Amino acid sequence: MRVPFVDLNAAYIELKAELDEAIQRVLDSGWYVLGAEVERFEEEFAAYCGARHAIGVGTGLDALTLALIALDIGQGDEVLVPSNTYIATWLAVSHSGALPVPVEPNEGTCNIDGTAIESAISERTKAIIPVHLYGQPADLDPILDVARGFGLAVVDDAAQAHGAEYKGKRVGTHADATAFSFYPTKNLGAFGDGGAITTNCDNLARKIRLLRNYGSQQKYVHEIAGFNSRLDPLQAAMLSVKLARLDDWNNRRRDIAMEYTRAISRSPLQPVALIKGVNPVWHVFAVKHPDRDNFRNRLEASGISTMVHYPVPPHMQAAYANLKLPPSSLPVAKKLGQELLSLPIGPHMKADEVEYVAECIVKYS
Ligand SMILES: *Cc1c(COP(=O)(O)O)cnc(C)c1O
C-alpha cells in the first residue's frame, strides 16, 4: 500500500459540483477584486470564529505582517516568537521592521513556553506571537496575563489551527488579532494562496482593511501607505464551500489522531503532549523518535510518506544569519528539528490507510 503525505485533490473531488459552481459564479459576475464574494466569506469566517471581524488578505504571512503593522509595530521594536515555528512567523516580524526575538518551546507540547516569556521581554518588546503549532492551541491565558502586565500586544498565529478550541472557544478572539493562512495544505485551504485576520477590535479591523488595499477605502483617496494584499474572490468563493465542511473534516482528523495515539502507546514513540482545555485540529500529527531519519526511511520503504515540521529552525537559516544566533543558542528548537516526524493525516484518508500507518509505526519504531 502507498500512503501519500497529503492528497489535496480529494477535497476537490468531494466538492466538485459546488466548487465548479462557485468558480463559474465569480467568472460570470465580472467582479474580480474584493467585492461581494470576499465580503461573504469574511462574514462567514468571522461568524465561524466567533469574531466581530475577519479581513481577507493575500497570504498567511501577510495576515501576520499586516496585523503587526496595524498595531504600530515596526523599526526599533522587538516581537517575541517561538524558536520552533515555520519561518513565516519570524518573517512577518522582520517585514514589519521589528526584530524577532525567539523564545523556546515546551519540549512536550512543542508550543511556546509561557514561563520563558517574561525573561525574554526587554524595554523594546511590543508584542508576542504564540503559534498554535500542529493545530494545538498554545496555552494562551498565561501568555495574555504576561502581555497585559507588560502592556504588550498579542497576535496569535493560527495558520495551522482553524477551528481549534482553547477553553471552549475557537481560536480567533482570544488575542488582539489572529492570523490565518489558507495555503492549500492547511485545514481550511484555498486553491492557491490566501489568508485572513480576525479581531474584535473595530479600529484594528479598519486599519487592516486600509493596509491590505493601498491604504484606501475610497478610490484614489489614500489615508496611509498601504499594501496590495487582498483575498481573491475566486478563492473566497471556494473557501465558502469548504468552510461548510471544516468541522466534519477536523473531526475526521481527530479520529485519525486517536487511532495513531492508541498505536503509539504500544511503541517507543513519543507523541506531542496535549494540555488541558484544548481541542486540537491536528493540522500535523507529529511524533518524536531519537533515530528519526532511520525510522522515516523504514516507513518510506513501506510506502508511507512522511514530512518533518521543521527540519531547520529559523535561527539556523541563512535568512537569519544576521542575528548571529549559534545553533546551540536555541537547543530545544534544534533538537525538535532532529527528532520530530509528521505522519500522514487528512480528512480524506481511507480507513485502511490509517490502519496501515498505525500498524507500521508500531512495527518500525
Ligand atoms: C503556513 C504558515 C504560515 C504562512 O502562511 P502562508 O499562507 O503560506 O503565507 C505562517 N505560520 C505558520 C505557523 C504556518 O504554518
PDBQT file of the ligand as one rigid body, heavy atoms in Angstrom, charges set to zero:
ROOT
HETATM    1  C1  LIG A 401       1.546  28.190   6.700  1.00  0.00    +0.000 C 
HETATM    2  C2  LIG A 401       2.015  29.005   7.858  1.00  0.00    +0.000 A 
HETATM    3  C3  LIG A 401       2.205  30.395   7.760  1.00  0.00    +0.000 A 
HETATM    4  C4  LIG A 401       2.190  31.143   6.466  1.00  0.00    +0.000 C 
HETATM    5  O1  LIG A 401       1.095  31.044   5.687  1.00  0.00    +0.000 OA
HETATM    6  P1  LIG A 401       1.179  31.347   4.114  1.00  0.00    +0.000 P 
HETATM    7  O2  LIG A 401      -0.244  31.421   3.703  1.00  0.00    +0.000 OA
HETATM    8  O3  LIG A 401       1.941  30.236   3.482  1.00  0.00    +0.000 OA
HETATM    9  O4  LIG A 401       1.881  32.661   3.941  1.00  0.00    +0.000 OA
HETATM   10  C5  LIG A 401       2.516  31.084   8.924  1.00  0.00    +0.000 A 
HETATM   11  N1  LIG A 401       2.684  30.464  10.094  1.00  0.00    +0.000 NA
HETATM   12  C6  LIG A 401       2.552  29.137  10.213  1.00  0.00    +0.000 A 
HETATM   13  C7  LIG A 401       2.734  28.506  11.553  1.00  0.00    +0.000 C 
HETATM   14  C8  LIG A 401       2.223  28.359   9.098  1.00  0.00    +0.000 A 
HETATM   15  O5  LIG A 401       2.114  27.024   9.229  1.00  0.00    +0.000 OA
ENDROOT
TORSDOF 0
